[in-house]
Amino acid sequence: MSKKLTLRLDEDVIERAKAYAADRDTSVSRLVEAYFAAVTETNGDRKQTSFSGTTRQFIGVLDEADEADEADYKQHLEEKYLDEST
């Protein structure tokens, strides 16, 4: 069963991800799903712990208290699209 997930990423990263996905005839969603599947893959009863250096640098970066809530995100979208319409 598929479910929607919203991610906030740097615009440049998004554009590069879209180009990367297009070059491989896939979608950014499928790339993200494949990545998450790989990093959360279980080996028997325990999760894989052999992450690349790039992946390891992001583990634990965000503290739960630092995460923006839904109201912050809605405000961001309103500001973004109001700025584009003017």
A tleap script that builds the chain and sets N, CA, C and O, in Angstrom:
source leaprc.protein.ff14SB
mol = sequence {
  NMET SER LYS LYS LEU THR LEU ARG LEU ASP
  GLU ASP VAL ILE GLU ARG ALA LYS ALA TYR
  ALA ALA ASP ARG ASP THR SER VAL SER ARG
  LEU VAL GLU ALA TYR PHE ALA ALA VAL THR
  GLU THR ASN GLY ASP ARG LYS GLN THR SER
  PHE SER GLY THR THR ARG GLN PHE ILE GLY
  VAL LEU ASP GLU ALA ASP GLU ALA ASP GLU
  ALA ASP TYR LYS GLN HIE LEU GLU GLU LYS
  TYR LEU ASP GLU SER CTHR
}
set mol.1.N position { 0.844 -1.177 0.000 }
set mol.1.CA position { 0.000 0.000 0.000 }
set mol.1.C position { 0.888 1.240 0.000 }
set mol.1.O position { 1.786 1.355 0.835 }
set mol.2.N position { 0.656 2.140 -0.899 }
set mol.2.CA position { 1.421 3.389 -0.981 }
set mol.2.C position { 0.753 4.455 -0.131 }
set mol.2.O position { -0.468 4.477 0.030 }
set mol.3.N position { 1.579 5.333 0.407 }
set mol.3.CA position { 1.096 6.433 1.226 }
set mol.3.C position { 1.939 7.654 0.914 }
set mol.3.O position { 3.131 7.527 0.634 }
set mol.4.N position { 1.343 8.826 0.957 }
set mol.4.CA position { 2.034 10.073 0.629 }
set mol.4.C position { 2.960 10.497 1.765 }
set mol.4.O position { 2.623 10.364 2.942 }
set mol.5.N position { 4.133 11.010 1.392 }
set mol.5.CA position { 5.113 11.542 2.336 }
set mol.5.C position { 5.605 12.869 1.779 }
set mol.5.O position { 5.998 12.948 0.615 }
set mol.6.N position { 5.587 13.905 2.596 }
set mol.6.CA position { 6.069 15.210 2.164 }
set mol.6.C position { 7.466 15.438 2.711 }
set mol.6.O position { 7.708 15.266 3.906 }
set mol.7.N position { 8.381 15.823 1.841 }
set mol.7.CA position { 9.751 16.117 2.235 }
set mol.7.C position { 10.080 17.561 1.885 }
set mol.7.O position { 9.593 18.084 0.883 }
set mol.8.N position { 10.886 18.196 2.686 }
set mol.8.CA position { 11.359 19.544 2.394 }
set mol.8.C position { 12.840 19.447 2.075 }
set mol.8.O position { 13.640 19.028 2.912 }
set mol.9.N position { 13.201 19.838 0.856 }
set mol.9.CA position { 14.583 19.751 0.403 }
set mol.9.C position { 14.995 21.040 -0.275 }
set mol.9.O position { 14.151 21.810 -0.733 }
set mol.10.N position { 16.279 21.270 -0.338 }
set mol.10.CA position { 16.817 22.412 -1.044 }
set mol.10.C position { 16.393 22.331 -2.516 }
set mol.10.O position { 16.406 21.251 -3.108 }
set mol.11.N position { 16.021 23.466 -3.100 }
set mol.11.CA position { 15.551 23.482 -4.493 }
set mol.11.C position { 16.564 22.889 -5.462 }
set mol.11.O position { 16.192 22.181 -6.397 }
set mol.12.N position { 17.836 23.174 -5.242 }
set mol.12.CA position { 18.884 22.650 -6.117 }
set mol.12.C position { 18.944 21.123 -6.040 }
set mol.12.O position { 19.122 20.451 -7.056 }
set mol.13.N position { 18.797 20.588 -4.844 }
set mol.13.CA position { 18.795 19.133 -4.664 }
set mol.13.C position { 17.606 18.523 -5.387 }
set mol.13.O position { 17.732 17.478 -6.026 }
set mol.14.N position { 16.467 19.166 -5.289 }
set mol.14.CA position { 15.259 18.662 -5.962 }
set mol.14.C position { 15.478 18.626 -7.469 }
set mol.14.O position { 15.168 17.624 -8.114 }
set mol.15.N position { 16.001 19.692 -8.032 }
set mol.15.CA position { 16.228 19.737 -9.478 }
set mol.15.C position { 17.224 18.673 -9.930 }
set mol.15.O position { 17.035 18.028 -10.961 }
set mol.16.N position { 18.290 18.498 -9.144 }
set mol.16.CA position { 19.262 17.452 -9.484 }
set mol.16.C position { 18.647 16.065 -9.365 }
set mol.16.O position { 18.928 15.188 -10.181 }
set mol.17.N position { 17.814 15.864 -8.356 }
set mol.17.CA position { 17.148 14.565 -8.176 }
set mol.17.C position { 16.194 14.283 -9.334 }
set mol.17.O position { 16.117 13.152 -9.814 }
set mol.18.N position { 15.472 15.302 -9.780 }
set mol.18.CA position { 14.559 15.124 -10.918 }
set mol.18.C position { 15.326 14.764 -12.183 }
set mol.18.O position { 14.910 13.884 -12.936 }
set mol.19.N position { 16.446 15.444 -12.415 }
set mol.19.CA position { 17.261 15.147 -13.598 }
set mol.19.C position { 17.835 13.736 -13.507 }
set mol.19.O position { 17.838 12.999 -14.493 }
set mol.20.N position { 18.320 13.363 -12.328 }
set mol.20.CA position { 18.876 12.031 -12.103 }
set mol.20.C position { 17.805 10.962 -12.373 }
set mol.20.O position { 18.066 9.963 -13.045 }
set mol.21.N position { 16.613 11.187 -11.844 }
set mol.21.CA position { 15.515 10.237 -12.038 }
set mol.21.C position { 15.125 10.141 -13.508 }
set mol.21.O position { 14.907 9.045 -14.025 }
set mol.22.N position { 15.038 11.284 -14.180 }
set mol.22.CA position { 14.668 11.295 -15.599 }
set mol.22.C position { 15.696 10.541 -16.436 }
set mol.22.O position { 15.334 9.807 -17.356 }
set mol.23.N position { 16.971 10.721 -16.121 }
set mol.23.CA position { 18.034 10.008 -16.843 }
set mol.23.C position { 17.903 8.500 -16.686 }
set mol.23.O position { 18.369 7.739 -17.535 }
set mol.24.N position { 17.275 8.073 -15.611 }
set mol.24.CA position { 17.134 6.648 -15.333 }
set mol.24.C position { 15.715 6.148 -15.563 }
set mol.24.O position { 15.366 5.033 -15.175 }
set mol.25.N position { 14.901 6.987 -16.200 }
set mol.25.CA position { 13.516 6.633 -16.534 }
set mol.25.C position { 12.734 6.155 -15.307 }
set mol.25.O position { 12.061 5.125 -15.347 }
set mol.26.N position { 12.836 6.920 -14.219 }
set mol.26.CA position { 12.108 6.612 -12.994 }
set mol.26.C position { 11.626 7.923 -12.382 }
set mol.26.O position { 11.775 8.985 -12.985 }
set mol.27.N position { 11.059 7.850 -11.207 }
set mol.27.CA position { 10.593 9.056 -10.521 }
set mol.27.C position { 11.412 9.298 -9.265 }
set mol.27.O position { 12.078 8.397 -8.755 }
set mol.28.N position { 11.349 10.527 -8.780 }
set mol.28.CA position { 12.024 10.856 -7.534 }
set mol.28.C position { 11.416 10.025 -6.402 }
set mol.28.O position { 12.135 9.578 -5.508 }
set mol.29.N position { 10.118 9.820 -6.436 }
set mol.29.CA position { 9.466 9.008 -5.399 }
set mol.29.C position { 10.037 7.597 -5.358 }
set mol.29.O position { 10.275 7.049 -4.281 }
set mol.30.N position { 10.254 7.015 -6.523 }
set mol.30.CA position { 10.815 5.655 -6.550 }
set mol.30.C position { 12.262 5.645 -6.061 }
set mol.30.O position { 12.691 4.695 -5.405 }
set mol.31.N position { 13.012 6.697 -6.378 }
set mol.31.CA position { 14.384 6.788 -5.881 }
set mol.31.C position { 14.407 6.864 -4.353 }
set mol.31.O position { 15.182 6.172 -3.694 }
set mol.32.N position { 13.546 7.716 -3.811 }
set mol.32.CA position { 13.487 7.887 -2.357 }
set mol.32.C position { 13.036 6.583 -1.703 }
set mol.32.O position { 13.585 6.172 -0.681 }
set mol.33.N position { 12.038 5.939 -2.295 }
set mol.33.CA position { 11.557 4.671 -1.744 }
set mol.33.C position { 12.673 3.622 -1.747 }
set mol.33.O position { 12.856 2.906 -0.762 }
set mol.34.N position { 13.410 3.533 -2.843 }
set mol.34.CA position { 14.507 2.566 -2.937 }
set mol.34.C position { 15.580 2.877 -1.900 }
set mol.34.O position { 16.130 1.965 -1.282 }
set mol.35.N position { 15.882 4.160 -1.707 }
set mol.35.CA position { 16.880 4.553 -0.721 }
set mol.35.C position { 16.433 4.167 0.680 }
set mol.35.O position { 17.189 3.548 1.429 }
set mol.36.N position { 15.197 4.534 1.039 }
set mol.36.CA position { 14.698 4.204 2.371 }
set mol.36.C position { 14.631 2.696 2.572 }
set mol.36.O position { 14.924 2.201 3.661 }
set mol.37.N position { 14.251 1.965 1.537 }
set mol.37.CA position { 14.210 0.501 1.637 }
set mol.37.C position { 15.605 -0.040 1.919 }
set mol.37.O position { 15.769 -0.958 2.722 }
set mol.38.N position { 16.602 0.523 1.263 }
set mol.38.CA position { 17.978 0.049 1.441 }
set mol.38.C position { 18.504 0.352 2.838 }
set mol.38.O position { 19.125 -0.506 3.465 }
set mol.39.N position { 18.261 1.564 3.330 }
set mol.39.CA position { 18.829 1.932 4.631 }
set mol.39.C position { 18.060 1.346 5.803 }
set mol.39.O position { 18.567 1.330 6.924 }
set mol.40.N position { 16.851 0.866 5.567 }
set mol.40.CA position { 16.074 0.271 6.653 }
set mol.40.C position { 15.949 -1.243 6.503 }
set mol.40.O position { 15.241 -1.896 7.269 }
set mol.41.N position { 16.637 -1.786 5.517 }
set mol.41.CA position { 16.580 -3.219 5.262 }
set mol.41.C position { 17.041 -3.989 6.493 }
set mol.41.O position { 18.020 -3.627 7.145 }
set mol.42.N position { 16.320 -5.048 6.789 }
set mol.42.CA position { 16.712 -5.873 7.931 }
set mol.42.C position { 17.469 -7.092 7.443 }
set mol.42.O position { 17.215 -7.622 6.361 }
set mol.43.N position { 18.386 -7.510 8.257 }
set mol.43.CA position { 19.194 -8.687 7.961 }
set mol.43.C position { 18.930 -9.663 9.101 }
set mol.43.O position { 19.581 -9.599 10.144 }
set mol.44.N position { 17.978 -10.562 8.901 }
set mol.44.CA position { 17.547 -11.414 10.001 }
set mol.44.C position { 16.672 -10.595 10.928 }
set mol.44.O position { 15.675 -10.014 10.501 }
set mol.45.N position { 17.048 -10.550 12.202 }
set mol.45.CA position { 16.262 -9.799 13.188 }
set mol.45.C position { 16.799 -8.403 13.459 }
set mol.45.O position { 16.212 -7.659 14.245 }
set mol.46.N position { 17.918 -8.029 12.816 }
set mol.46.CA position { 18.466 -6.713 13.110 }
set mol.46.C position { 18.619 -5.884 11.844 }
set mol.46.O position { 18.779 -6.414 10.744 }
set mol.47.N position { 18.566 -4.575 12.028 }
set mol.47.CA position { 18.684 -3.666 10.889 }
set mol.47.C position { 20.124 -3.615 10.405 }
set mol.47.O position { 21.064 -3.830 11.169 }
set mol.48.N position { 20.274 -3.326 9.122 }
set mol.48.CA position { 21.609 -3.140 8.542 }
set mol.48.C position { 22.274 -1.955 9.230 }
set mol.48.O position { 21.620 -0.951 9.510 }
set mol.49.N position { 23.543 -2.065 9.497 }
set mol.49.CA position { 24.257 -0.941 10.113 }
set mol.49.C position { 25.412 -0.473 9.235 }
set mol.49.O position { 26.190 0.389 9.645 }
set mol.50.N position { 25.530 -1.021 8.056 }
set mol.50.CA position { 26.640 -0.639 7.187 }
set mol.50.C position { 26.201 0.466 6.223 }
set mol.50.O position { 25.955 0.214 5.043 }
set mol.51.N position { 26.110 1.677 6.736 }
set mol.51.CA position { 25.720 2.822 5.931 }
set mol.51.C position { 26.968 3.465 5.335 }
set mol.51.O position { 28.062 3.366 5.892 }
set mol.52.N position { 26.786 4.123 4.201 }
set mol.52.CA position { 27.895 4.871 3.608 }
set mol.52.C position { 28.215 6.075 4.492 }
set mol.52.O position { 27.430 6.444 5.365 }
set mol.53.N position { 29.365 6.675 4.256 }
set mol.53.CA position { 29.757 7.860 5.015 }
set mol.53.C position { 28.745 8.989 4.866 }
set mol.53.O position { 28.448 9.698 5.827 }
set mol.54.N position { 28.219 9.149 3.655 }
set mol.54.CA position { 27.222 10.194 3.413 }
set mol.54.C position { 25.971 9.950 4.231 }
set mol.54.O position { 25.429 10.880 4.827 }
set mol.55.N position { 25.506 8.714 4.267 }
set mol.55.CA position { 24.309 8.394 5.037 }
set mol.55.C position { 24.562 8.571 6.526 }
set mol.55.O position { 23.732 9.139 7.235 }
set mol.56.N position { 25.703 8.088 7.002 }
set mol.56.CA position { 26.018 8.188 8.428 }
set mol.56.C position { 26.051 9.632 8.906 }
set mol.56.O position { 25.702 9.906 10.054 }
set mol.57.N position { 26.466 10.564 8.046 }
set mol.57.CA position { 26.569 11.957 8.494 }
set mol.57.C position { 25.205 12.572 8.773 }
set mol.57.O position { 25.115 13.576 9.479 }
set mol.58.N position { 24.137 11.983 8.227 }
set mol.58.CA position { 22.803 12.546 8.420 }
set mol.58.C position { 22.015 11.869 9.538 }
set mol.58.O position { 20.974 12.380 9.949 }
set mol.59.N position { 22.484 10.747 10.031 }
set mol.59.CA position { 21.762 10.048 11.085 }
set mol.59.C position { 21.807 10.888 12.349 }
set mol.59.O position { 22.881 11.246 12.833 }
set mol.60.N position { 20.622 11.203 12.882 }
set mol.60.CA position { 20.528 11.973 14.113 }
set mol.60.C position { 20.732 13.461 13.957 }
set mol.60.O position { 20.877 14.163 14.958 }
set mol.61.N position { 20.749 13.970 12.730 }
set mol.61.CA position { 20.980 15.402 12.516 }
set mol.61.C position { 19.863 16.233 13.117 }
set mol.61.O position { 20.126 17.253 13.753 }
set mol.62.N position { 18.637 15.819 12.928 }
set mol.62.CA position { 17.508 16.592 13.426 }
set mol.62.C position { 17.047 16.076 14.780 }
set mol.62.O position { 16.813 14.880 14.956 }
set mol.63.N position { 16.924 16.957 15.697 }
set mol.63.CA position { 16.321 16.643 16.974 }
set mol.63.C position { 14.816 16.820 16.778 }
set mol.63.O position { 14.398 17.721 16.051 }
set mol.64.N position { 14.004 15.992 17.403 }
set mol.64.CA position { 12.552 16.098 17.233 }
set mol.64.C position { 12.049 17.497 17.554 }
set mol.64.O position { 11.111 17.971 16.913 }
set mol.65.N position { 12.647 18.164 18.526 }
set mol.65.CA position { 12.205 19.508 18.900 }
set mol.65.C position { 12.478 20.516 17.796 }
set mol.65.O position { 11.838 21.567 17.760 }
set mol.66.N position { 13.416 20.225 16.886 }
set mol.66.CA position { 13.768 21.144 15.816 }
set mol.66.C position { 12.888 20.991 14.581 }
set mol.66.O position { 12.929 21.836 13.686 }
set mol.67.N position { 12.103 19.938 14.521 }
set mol.67.CA position { 11.308 19.694 13.328 }
set mol.67.C position { 10.157 20.697 13.233 }
set mol.67.O position { 9.507 21.025 14.225 }
set mol.68.N position { 9.933 21.163 12.028 }
set mol.68.CA position { 8.831 22.088 11.792 }
set mol.68.C position { 7.519 21.312 11.855 }
set mol.68.O position { 7.461 20.140 11.485 }
set mol.69.N position { 6.484 21.972 12.322 }
set mol.69.CA position { 5.205 21.292 12.357 }
set mol.69.C position { 4.387 21.636 11.104 }
set mol.69.O position { 4.828 22.411 10.256 }
set mol.70.N position { 3.221 21.060 11.007 }
set mol.70.CA position { 2.387 21.232 9.824 }
set mol.70.C position { 2.015 22.701 9.598 }
set mol.70.O position { 1.948 23.150 8.454 }
set mol.71.N position { 1.778 23.439 10.658 }
set mol.71.CA position { 1.427 24.859 10.523 }
set mol.71.C position { 2.576 25.648 9.905 }
set mol.71.O position { 2.352 26.537 9.084 }
set mol.72.N position { 3.814 25.322 10.303 }
set mol.72.CA position { 4.984 25.981 9.707 }
set mol.72.C position { 5.053 25.700 8.213 }
set mol.72.O position { 5.335 26.593 7.415 }
set mol.73.N position { 4.796 24.462 7.847 }
set mol.73.CA position { 4.871 24.084 6.440 }
set mol.73.C position { 3.782 24.775 5.632 }
set mol.73.O position { 4.046 25.246 4.525 }
set mol.74.N position { 2.568 24.846 6.160 }
set mol.74.CA position { 1.477 25.541 5.466 }
set mol.74.C position { 1.822 27.013 5.275 }
set mol.74.O position { 1.565 27.586 4.216 }
set mol.75.N position { 2.406 27.621 6.305 }
set mol.75.CA position { 2.810 29.021 6.194 }
set mol.75.C position { 3.865 29.176 5.106 }
set mol.75.O position { 3.796 30.109 4.306 }
set mol.76.N position { 4.828 28.284 5.068 }
set mol.76.CA position { 5.867 28.315 4.039 }
set mol.76.C position { 5.242 28.254 2.643 }
set mol.76.O position { 5.614 29.031 1.764 }
set mol.77.N position { 4.293 27.334 2.436 }
set mol.77.CA position { 3.659 27.200 1.122 }
set mol.77.C position { 2.877 28.452 0.743 }
set mol.77.O position { 2.926 28.900 -0.403 }
set mol.78.N position { 2.157 29.013 1.710 }
set mol.78.CA position { 1.405 30.237 1.438 }
set mol.78.C position { 2.345 31.360 1.003 }
set mol.78.O position { 2.077 32.055 0.023 }
set mol.79.N position { 3.432 31.533 1.726 }
set mol.79.CA position { 4.398 32.580 1.383 }
set mol.79.C position { 5.039 32.311 0.032 }
set mol.79.O position { 5.226 33.232 -0.764 }
set mol.80.N position { 5.373 31.074 -0.228 }
set mol.80.CA position { 6.017 30.718 -1.483 }
set mol.80.C position { 5.113 31.017 -2.665 }
set mol.80.O position { 5.541 31.650 -3.630 }
set mol.81.N position { 3.876 30.569 -2.600 }
set mol.81.CA position { 2.997 30.734 -3.744 }
set mol.81.C position { 2.412 32.137 -3.846 }
set mol.81.O position { 2.042 32.561 -4.941 }
set mol.82.N position { 2.319 32.864 -2.748 }
set mol.82.CA position { 1.906 34.264 -2.821 }
set mol.82.C position { 3.007 35.086 -3.485 }
set mol.82.O position { 2.719 35.971 -4.290 }
set mol.83.N position { 4.276 34.796 -3.148 }
set mol.83.CA position { 5.400 35.505 -3.754 }
set mol.83.C position { 5.457 35.242 -5.252 }
set mol.83.O position { 5.770 36.153 -6.019 }
set mol.84.N position { 5.167 34.036 -5.683 }
set mol.84.CA position { 5.235 33.682 -7.110 }
set mol.84.C position { 4.115 34.346 -7.912 }
set mol.84.O position { 4.280 34.611 -9.103 }
set mol.85.N position { 2.978 34.616 -7.267 }
set mol.85.CA position { 1.853 35.186 -8.008 }
set mol.85.C position { 1.946 36.702 -8.172 }
set mol.85.O position { 1.185 37.293 -8.938 }
set mol.86.N position { 2.875 37.330 -7.456 }
set mol.86.CA position { 2.997 38.786 -7.562 }
set mol.86.C position { 4.111 39.182 -8.503 }
set mol.86.O position { 4.352 40.371 -8.709 }
savepdb mol mol.pdb
quit
